[in-house]
Amino acid sequence: MTRTTAPAPARRRIFADLTPLRTSPDYRRLWVGGTISTVGQAMTALAISLQVYDTTRSSFSVGLVGLFSLVPLIVFGLYGGAIADTVDRRKLGLYSSLGAAALSFALAAAALLGYHRVWFLYAVVALQAVCGALTGPARSAMIPRLLPAEQLPAANALNSVTMTSGMMAGPMLGGLIVGWWGYQAAYLIDAVTFAAALYAMWRLPSMRPDRAEGARGKASVADGLRFLGTRPNIRMTFFSDMAAMVLAHPRALFPAVAVLWFGGDAKTVGLLAAAPAAGALLGGLFSGWQGRIRRHGLAILLSVAAWGLAIAVFGLTRNLWLGLLFLALAGCADTVSMVFRSTMLQAATPDEMRGRLQGVFIVVVAGGPRLGDFLAGTVADLTSPTVAITGGGLACVLVLGLLALRWRDFARYDARSPQA
């Protein structure tokens, strides 16, 4: 049930607002458990890539890891959301987290026994994606039940810190642990870190969806998509993210630009890949101001435009440190966009639909960057990396402007009276 507390007095904050962690023990446990397990999962993701390459000596085989995770994530992201709108979300999160922990133990056991089969690693990756697609909508749909609406921006900013810190710390720790003690150590540590997430889920109260009188007992994916078709503001949150991630996502070109523009090597690629995550982490840490913003639609438009412009300028730079700065600015803008998109989705969606809409959110977040990788690589091959990156950033801003003109009410969205 949603916690009702008096709104905190307005005051100027610089750092992330920790009010959700102070006021809700359930959310605090969920956040701490999620942060710890996210680091462990990022360790495992790196370890699997390293093990696949060590076994096959093929970059193509490593690339297939992403494909084996993407397809289940898209399919089960939609159906996982429907399941989350049907059953107790606490139990769904608990059981799917147990499944993910069991898969990490299976990886560790196989590594200890010297069983190095690529098909086994691909199968585990696919099953991990299924577990993640079931856990994600359930967990996200719980948050509006644990916190009052005015604390949702702060909670989503804290969730962004969890994601970005896991993206940064997990691979670094995973590389060290694999180098020191082998793959089995990374997998075992990941399995153990699930204990924190499992404990947090176990301590939650029952989280059955609130249903309108006369609603069907079984949630339908089609009903969720029909609902989305009648809610222009929520659709715009997805369209704006797709404009950024499909049109202006330069990640696939980092190896090429590291050599062609900056005369670098693999270390340069690592810096380019880490810069957006570093900016995103800073955006989450310095997010105290976001709780005072009421025009969430306008904030999304401005932050997505900032992403596109930062990527466009990055495409024109030939100084590495200046390029890293603009990538970090893009990552920071993406975090701001994510906070307000998530908040709008949670606040403007009825509880009985939150799981399904969170499933669509997962599909967009997972699929958009991969489509962006394909588009950027194709355009760069046909023209040049500069055209692909700078042109993509400008195209993002142009498409975003056209979307804003088509759905003008989005910029006027007010968090005090959320309308989907």
PyMOL commands that set and color helices and strands:
alter all, ss='L'
color gray80, all
select helices_A, chain A and resi 19-23+25-56+59-84+89-112+118-146+149-181+183-203+221-229+232-247+251-260+266-285+288-292+296-314+320-347+351-382+385-406+408-412
alter helices_A, ss='H'
color red, helices_A
deselect
rebuild
show_as cartoon
